[in-house]
Amino acid sequence: MVKVKLIEASQDQNLYEQVADRIHGLIQEGTLQPGDRLPSVRKLREQWSVSVSTVLEAYRLLEDRGFISARPQSGYYVKQPVQQSIAPAEPNPSTPSRQAHRVDTSLAFQVSRTCHNPKVIKLGSAIPACEILPIAALNRLMGQVLRNQPDISHSYDVPPGCEPLRHEVARRLLTAGCSVSPDQIVTTNGTFEAVYLSLKAVTKPGDTVAIESPTYYGLLEALEVCT
């Protein structure tokens, strides 16, 4: 009978990092060869007595480091090693002013005007091109919703949102190791509304908010309204 060494909690490393290091060790030792399929998340959870979210985070860490790759509907596989190349020098870090500045939404208006130009590729838009979407399937599903729930499809959804949808979101979050009840979920009409509600909940007029630069221009509009 083979005894499996379990992963134990450590003050020096997160649990998922220990799982990732052990799998990386198996790859370095040759136990796992390039092209080999890694154990499923469920199987590794049972063998090493860790949570599903811990295994998923470990696999994501190994994927970020370039040791494994995910294949849709198949699992995770060991990648072929790549030859080390000389990386280009990193750019010098920016030195922004430490003083807070008032929000300038002029960029937002410029972007909005540019979006009407068909010759401009909308790299800042969070909308995929229609050419890569399953348009026929989406139209069929939307038609099915309109037939089965005509009243809901033509009415506004009051906060915190559609209860069946919130229940389904909570159920799917279980696979990521998150225990959330439907009452703890609020659905919004888009990212902008979610950002706006978050800012209204945690800021007040006159507050200073640190953001990345460059940032999404819509965030500047939300900040101007809320702060």
GROMACS elastic network, one bead per residue, 0.5 to 0.9 nm:
[ bonds ]
;  ai    aj funct       b0    kb
    4    47     6  0.70967   500
    4    48     6  0.73078   500
    5    47     6  0.88703   500
    5    48     6  0.72703   500
    6    47     6  0.77174   500
    6    49     6  0.66498   500
    6    50     6  0.85740   500
    7    15     6  0.74436   500
    7    18     6  0.72259   500
    7    19     6  0.71383   500
    7    48     6  0.60217   500
    7    49     6  0.72968   500
    7    50     6  0.74168   500
    8    15     6  0.75228   500
    8    18     6  0.85842   500
    9    13     6  0.80411   500
    9    14     6  0.75637   500
    9    15     6  0.61601   500
    9    18     6  0.88540   500
   10    13     6  0.56386   500
   10    14     6  0.68673   500
   10    15     6  0.72563   500
   10    18     6  0.87195   500
   11    14     6  0.75099   500
   13    16     6  0.82423   500
   13    17     6  0.62668   500
   13    18     6  0.65930   500
   14    17     6  0.52497   500
   14    18     6  0.65442   500
   14    19     6  0.89215   500
   15    18     6  0.52148   500
   15    19     6  0.64396   500
   15    20     6  0.87533   500
   15    50     6  0.83195   500
   15    54     6  0.68156   500
   15    58     6  0.85279   500
   16    19     6  0.50148   500
   16    20     6  0.61254   500
   16    21     6  0.85772   500
   16    50     6  0.88530   500
   16    53     6  0.85070   500
   16    55     6  0.64459   500
   16    56     6  0.82349   500
   16    57     6  0.59853   500
   16    59     6  0.85386   500
   16    61     6  0.83820   500
   17    21     6  0.60592   500
   17    22     6  0.85802   500
   17    54     6  0.87313   500
   17    57     6  0.82922   500
   17    58     6  0.61107   500
   17    61     6  0.77698   500
   18    21     6  0.50679   500
   18    22     6  0.61973   500
   18    23     6  0.86899   500
   18    58     6  0.80873   500
   19    22     6  0.52393   500
   19    23     6  0.63450   500
   19    24     6  0.86007   500
   19    48     6  0.87054   500
   19    50     6  0.89820   500
   19    54     6  0.79013   500
   19    55     6  0.70744   500
   19    58     6  0.59704   500
   19    59     6  0.86176   500
   20    23     6  0.52252   500
   20    24     6  0.60599   500
   20    25     6  0.85374   500
   20    55     6  0.81949   500
   20    57     6  0.84735   500
   20    59     6  0.67015   500
   20    60     6  0.89040   500
   20    61     6  0.69108   500
   20    62     6  0.62377   500
   21    25     6  0.60450   500
   21    26     6  0.86920   500
   21    58     6  0.84895   500
   21    62     6  0.85812   500
   22    26     6  0.64279   500
   22    27     6  0.88028   500
   23    26     6  0.50598   500
   23    27     6  0.64108   500
   23    28     6  0.87750   500
   23    32     6  0.84339   500
   23    38     6  0.88881   500
   23    58     6  0.88178   500
   23    59     6  0.89706   500
   23    62     6  0.85332   500
   24    28     6  0.62243   500
   24    29     6  0.86062   500
   24    32     6  0.88837   500
   24    62     6  0.76091   500
   24    67     6  0.75612   500
   25    28     6  0.50372   500
   25    29     6  0.60703   500
   25    30     6  0.85545   500
   25    31     6  0.86528   500
   26    29     6  0.51531   500
   26    30     6  0.62338   500
   26    31     6  0.51467   500
   26    32     6  0.57438   500
   26    33     6  0.88272   500
   27    30     6  0.52227   500
   27    31     6  0.59115   500
   27    33     6  0.63954   500
   27    34     6  0.81909   500
   27    67     6  0.83487   500
   27    78     6  0.77207   500
   28    31     6  0.76660   500
   28    32     6  0.78845   500
   28    33     6  0.87355   500
   29    32     6  0.76383   500
   30    33     6  0.56532   500
   30    34     6  0.88656   500
   32    35     6  0.84476   500
   32    36     6  0.61176   500
   32    37     6  0.82099   500
   32    38     6  0.78633   500
   32    78     6  0.71683   500
   33    36     6  0.54459   500
   33    37     6  0.88215   500
   33    78     6  0.65894   500
   33    79     6  0.84798   500
   33    80     6  0.85403   500
   34    37     6  0.87321   500
   34    68     6  0.87511   500
   34    77     6  0.75457   500
   34    79     6  0.52600   500
   34    80     6  0.50794   500
   34    81     6  0.76311   500
   35    77     6  0.57729   500
   35    78     6  0.51816   500
   35    79     6  0.61720   500
   35    80     6  0.70902   500
   36    76     6  0.86216   500
   36    77     6  0.55272   500
   36    78     6  0.55585   500
   36    79     6  0.83932   500
   37    40     6  0.85414   500
   37    74     6  0.87621   500
   37    75     6  0.70595   500
   37    76     6  0.58853   500
   37    78     6  0.65779   500
   38    41     6  0.87642   500
   38    68     6  0.87168   500
   38    75     6  0.73033   500
   38    76     6  0.55201   500
   38    77     6  0.55813   500
   38    78     6  0.71439   500
   39    42     6  0.81744   500
   39    43     6  0.61981   500
   39    44     6  0.60568   500
   39    75     6  0.83054   500
   39    76     6  0.79413   500
   40    43     6  0.51905   500
   40    44     6  0.61759   500
   40    45     6  0.84595   500
   40    75     6  0.68557   500
   40    76     6  0.78821   500
   41    44     6  0.52975   500
   41    45     6  0.60540   500
   41    46     6  0.87151   500
   41    52     6  0.64088   500
   41    53     6  0.89330   500
   41    55     6  0.60587   500
   41    56     6  0.68395   500
   41    59     6  0.88726   500
   41    75     6  0.87018   500
   42    45     6  0.50908   500
   42    46     6  0.63703   500
   42    47     6  0.87590   500
   42    51     6  0.88906   500
   42    52     6  0.67942   500
   42    55     6  0.85769   500
   43    46     6  0.52123   500
   43    47     6  0.61843   500
   43    48     6  0.86598   500
   44    47     6  0.50154   500
   44    48     6  0.59467   500
   44    49     6  0.78250   500
   44    50     6  0.78859   500
   44    52     6  0.85308   500
   44    55     6  0.71746   500
   45    48     6  0.55886   500
   45    49     6  0.53830   500
   45    50     6  0.50243   500
   45    51     6  0.58298   500
   45    52     6  0.60086   500
   45    54     6  0.83339   500
   45    55     6  0.67275   500
   46    49     6  0.52476   500
   46    50     6  0.71934   500
   46    51     6  0.85958   500
   47    50     6  0.81928   500
   48    51     6  0.89983   500
   50    53     6  0.83815   500
   50    54     6  0.63945   500
   50    55     6  0.71768   500
   51    54     6  0.51744   500
   51    55     6  0.65920   500
   51    56     6  0.87709   500
   51   177     6  0.71102   500
   52    55     6  0.52971   500
   52    56     6  0.62051   500
   52    57     6  0.86050   500
   52   175     6  0.71049   500
   52   176     6  0.67654   500
   52   177     6  0.59948   500
   53    56     6  0.50344   500
   53    57     6  0.60023   500
   53    58     6  0.84906   500
   53   175     6  0.75267   500
   53   176     6  0.51681   500
   53   178     6  0.80222   500
   54    57     6  0.51830   500
   54    58     6  0.61583   500
   54    59     6  0.86715   500
   54   176     6  0.89544   500
   54   177     6  0.81298   500
   55    58     6  0.50401   500
   55    59     6  0.61871   500
   55    60     6  0.85988   500
   56    59     6  0.51196   500
   56    60     6  0.61579   500
   56    61     6  0.85978   500
   56   176     6  0.76361   500
   57    60     6  0.50198   500
   57    61     6  0.61386   500
   57    62     6  0.86794   500
   58    61     6  0.50528   500
   58    62     6  0.62838   500
   58    63     6  0.85564   500
   59    62     6  0.51033   500
   59    63     6  0.60562   500
   59    64     6  0.85864   500
   59    68     6  0.76717   500
   59    69     6  0.87366   500
   59    70     6  0.88380   500
   59    76     6  0.77815   500
   60    64     6  0.61083   500
   60    65     6  0.86014   500
   60    68     6  0.87187   500
   60    69     6  0.89068   500
   60    70     6  0.89950   500
   61    64     6  0.50909   500
   61    65     6  0.62907   500
   61    66     6  0.87356   500
   62    65     6  0.50382   500
   62    66     6  0.63098   500
   62    67     6  0.54675   500
   62    68     6  0.59134   500
   62    69     6  0.83053   500
   63    66     6  0.50792   500
   63    67     6  0.58191   500
   63    69     6  0.55734   500
   63    70     6  0.76318   500
   63    76     6  0.88150   500
   64    67     6  0.77708   500
   64    68     6  0.82897   500
   64    69     6  0.88529   500
   65    68     6  0.79934   500
   66    69     6  0.73779   500
   66    79     6  0.72984   500
   66    81     6  0.84651   500
   66    82     6  0.89324   500
   67    77     6  0.86951   500
   67    78     6  0.61534   500
   67    79     6  0.55691   500
   67    80     6  0.79293   500
   67    81     6  0.75458   500
   68    76     6  0.64822   500
   68    77     6  0.53998   500
   68    80     6  0.84785   500
   69    75     6  0.84801   500
   69    76     6  0.55652   500
   69    77     6  0.54388   500
   69    78     6  0.65047   500
   69    79     6  0.61703   500
   70    73     6  0.89759   500
   70    74     6  0.77667   500
   70    75     6  0.57461   500
   70    77     6  0.63791   500
   71    74     6  0.53460   500
   71    75     6  0.54596   500
   71    76     6  0.61456   500
   71    77     6  0.75307   500
   72    75     6  0.67209   500
   72    76     6  0.88488   500
   74    77     6  0.89454   500
   78    81     6  0.89255   500
   79    82     6  0.86633   500
   82    85     6  0.88563   500
   84    87     6  0.87073   500
   86    89     6  0.89680   500
   87    90     6  0.84333   500
   89    92     6  0.89554   500
   90    93     6  0.86299   500
   91    94     6  0.87592   500
   95    98     6  0.86856   500
   96    99     6  0.86295   500
   97   100     6  0.77060   500
  100   208     6  0.69126   500
  100   209     6  0.85475   500
  100   210     6  0.86777   500
  101   104     6  0.85434   500
  101   208     6  0.87954   500
  102   224     6  0.83041   500
  103   220     6  0.62496   500
  103   221     6  0.79852   500
  103   223     6  0.71313   500
  103   224     6  0.59472   500
  104   107     6  0.72648   500
  104   108     6  0.85914   500
  104   220     6  0.70744   500
  104   221     6  0.83645   500
  104   224     6  0.80730   500
  105   108     6  0.52516   500
  105   109     6  0.68804   500
  105   217     6  0.75285   500
  105   218     6  0.85460   500
  105   220     6  0.60149   500
  105   221     6  0.60353   500
  105   224     6  0.78000   500
  106   109     6  0.53255   500
  106   110     6  0.64227   500
  106   111     6  0.88327   500
  107   110     6  0.50133   500
  107   111     6  0.61907   500
  107   112     6  0.85755   500
  107   217     6  0.67323   500
  107   220     6  0.88915   500
  108   111     6  0.52120   500
  108   112     6  0.61864   500
  108   113     6  0.87253   500
  108   216     6  0.89553   500
  108   217     6  0.52803   500
  108   218     6  0.66350   500
  108   220     6  0.77274   500
  108   221     6  0.74395   500
  109   112     6  0.50104   500
  109   113     6  0.62229   500
  109   114     6  0.86030   500
  110   113     6  0.52469   500
  110   114     6  0.62173   500
  110   115     6  0.87713   500
  111   114     6  0.50295   500
  111   115     6  0.62281   500
  111   124     6  0.87215   500
  111   217     6  0.80775   500
  112   115     6  0.52966   500
  112   116     6  0.73324   500
  113   116     6  0.58651   500
  113   117     6  0.76614   500
  114   117     6  0.54336   500
  114   118     6  0.87239   500
  114   120     6  0.72138   500
  114   122     6  0.87403   500
  115   118     6  0.74470   500
  115   120     6  0.71376   500
  115   121     6  0.84285   500
  115   122     6  0.67868   500
  115   125     6  0.89909   500
  116   119     6  0.88783   500
  116   120     6  0.83655   500
  117   120     6  0.56954   500
  117   121     6  0.87873   500
  118   121     6  0.76807   500
  120   123     6  0.87775   500
  121   124     6  0.86664   500
  122   125     6  0.54815   500
  122   126     6  0.87705   500
  122   127     6  0.87975   500
  123   126     6  0.80541   500
  124   127     6  0.88595   500
  124   216     6  0.77353   500
  124   217     6  0.88465   500
  125   128     6  0.80624   500
  127   130     6  0.87318   500
  128   131     6  0.83602   500
  128   132     6  0.72153   500
  128   133     6  0.74297   500
  129   132     6  0.58656   500
  129   133     6  0.69863   500
  130   133     6  0.52036   500
  130   134     6  0.80835   500
  130   135     6  0.71569   500
  131   134     6  0.81635   500
  131   135     6  0.82954   500
  132   135     6  0.84935   500
  133   136     6  0.86790   500
  133   137     6  0.89458   500
  133   138     6  0.83090   500
  134   137     6  0.54713   500
  134   138     6  0.61687   500
  134   139     6  0.86354   500
  135   138     6  0.51058   500
  135   139     6  0.60256   500
  135   140     6  0.85082   500
  136   139     6  0.52012   500
  136   140     6  0.61764   500
  136   141     6  0.87238   500
  137   140     6  0.50447   500
  137   141     6  0.62278   500
  137   142     6  0.86312   500
  138   141     6  0.51405   500
  138   142     6  0.61330   500
  138   143     6  0.85097   500
  139   142     6  0.51143   500
  139   143     6  0.60537   500
  139   144     6  0.85562   500
  140   143     6  0.50970   500
  140   144     6  0.62232   500
  140   145     6  0.87862   500
  141   145     6  0.63205   500
  141   146     6  0.86934   500
  142   145     6  0.50916   500
  142   146     6  0.62344   500
  142   147     6  0.86800   500
  143   146     6  0.50715   500
  143   147     6  0.62370   500
  143   148     6  0.86475   500
  144   147     6  0.51710   500
  144   148     6  0.60951   500
  144   149     6  0.83108   500
  145   148     6  0.51810   500
  145   149     6  0.55699   500
  145   150     6  0.72321   500
  145   152     6  0.89599   500
  145   153     6  0.73167   500
  146   149     6  0.54785   500
  146   151     6  0.83153   500
  146   152     6  0.84338   500
  146   153     6  0.61349   500
  146   154     6  0.86608   500
  147   150     6  0.58136   500
  149   152     6  0.55713   500
  149   153     6  0.62399   500
  149   154     6  0.89670   500
  150   153     6  0.52467   500
  150   154     6  0.65670   500
  151   154     6  0.54980   500
  151   155     6  0.64735   500
  152   155     6  0.53962   500
  152   156     6  0.77677   500
  152   157     6  0.80967   500
  153   156     6  0.82857   500
  157   160     6  0.82695   500
  157   161     6  0.57380   500
  157   162     6  0.65418   500
  158   161     6  0.56562   500
  158   162     6  0.78822   500
  159   162     6  0.80257   500
  159   186     6  0.68466   500
  159   187     6  0.73976   500
  159   188     6  0.80460   500
  160   163     6  0.80567   500
  160   166     6  0.86665   500
  160   183     6  0.79606   500
  160   184     6  0.88768   500
  160   185     6  0.71378   500
  160   187     6  0.61383   500
  160   188     6  0.80844   500
  161   164     6  0.89791   500
  161   165     6  0.78108   500
  161   166     6  0.71845   500
  161   185     6  0.83520   500
  161   186     6  0.59561   500
  161   187     6  0.50919   500
  161   188     6  0.71970   500
  162   165     6  0.53582   500
  162   166     6  0.62649   500
  162   167     6  0.86941   500
  162   186     6  0.88033   500
  162   187     6  0.74498   500
  163   166     6  0.50518   500
  163   167     6  0.60728   500
  163   168     6  0.86072   500
  163   182     6  0.72419   500
  163   183     6  0.85251   500
  164   167     6  0.50360   500
  164   168     6  0.62182   500
  164   169     6  0.86900   500
  164   182     6  0.86857   500
  165   168     6  0.51026   500
  165   169     6  0.62183   500
  165   170     6  0.86422   500
  165   182     6  0.86654   500
  165   187     6  0.83547   500
  166   169     6  0.50571   500
  166   170     6  0.61565   500
  166   171     6  0.85793   500
  166   181     6  0.84597   500
  166   182     6  0.51029   500
  166   183     6  0.78012   500
  166   184     6  0.87541   500
  166   185     6  0.61544   500
  166   186     6  0.73389   500
  166   187     6  0.72047   500
  167   170     6  0.51453   500
  167   171     6  0.61946   500
  167   172     6  0.87345   500
  167   181     6  0.75018   500
  167   183     6  0.85160   500
  167   185     6  0.86262   500
  168   171     6  0.50056   500
  168   172     6  0.62040   500
  168   173     6  0.86008   500
  168   182     6  0.81988   500
  169   172     6  0.52043   500
  169   173     6  0.61889   500
  169   174     6  0.89450   500
  169   182     6  0.76664   500
  169   185     6  0.81662   500
  170   173     6  0.51459   500
  170   174     6  0.68047   500
  170   178     6  0.82507   500
  170   179     6  0.75459   500
  170   180     6  0.56348   500
  170   181     6  0.59398   500
  170   182     6  0.57186   500
  170   184     6  0.87870   500
  170   185     6  0.76586   500
  171   174     6  0.55195   500
  171   175     6  0.78125   500
  171   179     6  0.86504   500
  171   180     6  0.82320   500
  171   181     6  0.84924   500
  171   182     6  0.86184   500
  172   175     6  0.57601   500
  172   176     6  0.75692   500
  172   178     6  0.89031   500
  173   176     6  0.52636   500
  173   177     6  0.66572   500
  173   178     6  0.53607   500
  173   179     6  0.70680   500
  173   180     6  0.73343   500
  174   177     6  0.50156   500
  174   178     6  0.51186   500
  174   179     6  0.59763   500
  174   180     6  0.78543   500
  175   178     6  0.73791   500
  176   179     6  0.88923   500
  180   183     6  0.82239   500
  180   184     6  0.64401   500
  180   185     6  0.77261   500
  181   184     6  0.54334   500
  181   185     6  0.71571   500
  182   185     6  0.53707   500
  182   186     6  0.82969   500
  183   186     6  0.77737   500
  186   194     6  0.88546   500
  187   190     6  0.84860   500
  187   194     6  0.81784   500
  188   191     6  0.73575   500
  188   192     6  0.86853   500
  188   193     6  0.61199   500
  188   194     6  0.59624   500
  189   192     6  0.80852   500
  189   193     6  0.63416   500
  189   194     6  0.78887   500
  190   193     6  0.55843   500
  190   194     6  0.65506   500
  190   195     6  0.89289   500
  191   194     6  0.50446   500
  191   195     6  0.61807   500
  191   196     6  0.85307   500
  192   195     6  0.51334   500
  192   196     6  0.60489   500
  192   197     6  0.86073   500
  192   218     6  0.71100   500
  192   219     6  0.75607   500
  192   222     6  0.76154   500
  193   197     6  0.60829   500
  193   198     6  0.84744   500
  193   222     6  0.88635   500
  194   197     6  0.52488   500
  194   198     6  0.61401   500
  194   199     6  0.86466   500
  195   198     6  0.50607   500
  195   199     6  0.61422   500
  195   200     6  0.85980   500
  195   219     6  0.75895   500
  195   222     6  0.73857   500
  196   199     6  0.51924   500
  196   200     6  0.61916   500
  196   201     6  0.86323   500
  196   219     6  0.84791   500
  196   222     6  0.57704   500
  196   223     6  0.79980   500
  196   225     6  0.85821   500
  196   226     6  0.74448   500
  197   200     6  0.50605   500
  197   201     6  0.61517   500
  197   202     6  0.88359   500
  198   201     6  0.51013   500
  198   202     6  0.63776   500
  198   203     6  0.83195   500
  199   202     6  0.54013   500
  199   203     6  0.54587   500
  199   204     6  0.81561   500
  199   222     6  0.79178   500
  199   223     6  0.75731   500
  199   226     6  0.65415   500
  199   227     6  0.82687   500
  200   203     6  0.57031   500
  200   204     6  0.70337   500
  200   226     6  0.61844   500
  200   227     6  0.85781   500
  201   204     6  0.83497   500
  203   206     6  0.85307   500
  203   207     6  0.63303   500
  203   208     6  0.86244   500
  203   209     6  0.84412   500
  203   226     6  0.74207   500
  203   227     6  0.69713   500
  204   207     6  0.58421   500
  204   226     6  0.69146   500
  204   227     6  0.58392   500
  205   208     6  0.89143   500
  205   225     6  0.88710   500
  205   226     6  0.63657   500
  206   227     6  0.55642   500
  207   227     6  0.61082   500
  208   227     6  0.79051   500
  209   223     6  0.81767   500
  209   227     6  0.85551   500
  211   214     6  0.85512   500
  211   215     6  0.71297   500
  211   219     6  0.89610   500
  212   215     6  0.54420   500
  212   216     6  0.88210   500
  213   216     6  0.88205   500
  214   217     6  0.85900   500
  215   218     6  0.85739   500
  215   219     6  0.73914   500
  215   220     6  0.82435   500
  216   219     6  0.55740   500
  216   220     6  0.73853   500
  217   220     6  0.53912   500
  217   221     6  0.70321   500
  218   221     6  0.51730   500
  218   222     6  0.64469   500
  218   223     6  0.87220   500
  219   222     6  0.50461   500
  219   223     6  0.61167   500
  219   224     6  0.85693   500
  220   223     6  0.50866   500
  220   224     6  0.61678   500
  220   225     6  0.87408   500
  221   224     6  0.51189   500
  221   225     6  0.63971   500
  221   226     6  0.87592   500
  222   225     6  0.52329   500
  222   226     6  0.61516   500
  222   227     6  0.83202   500
  223   226     6  0.51601   500
  223   227     6  0.54900   500
  224   227     6  0.56822   500
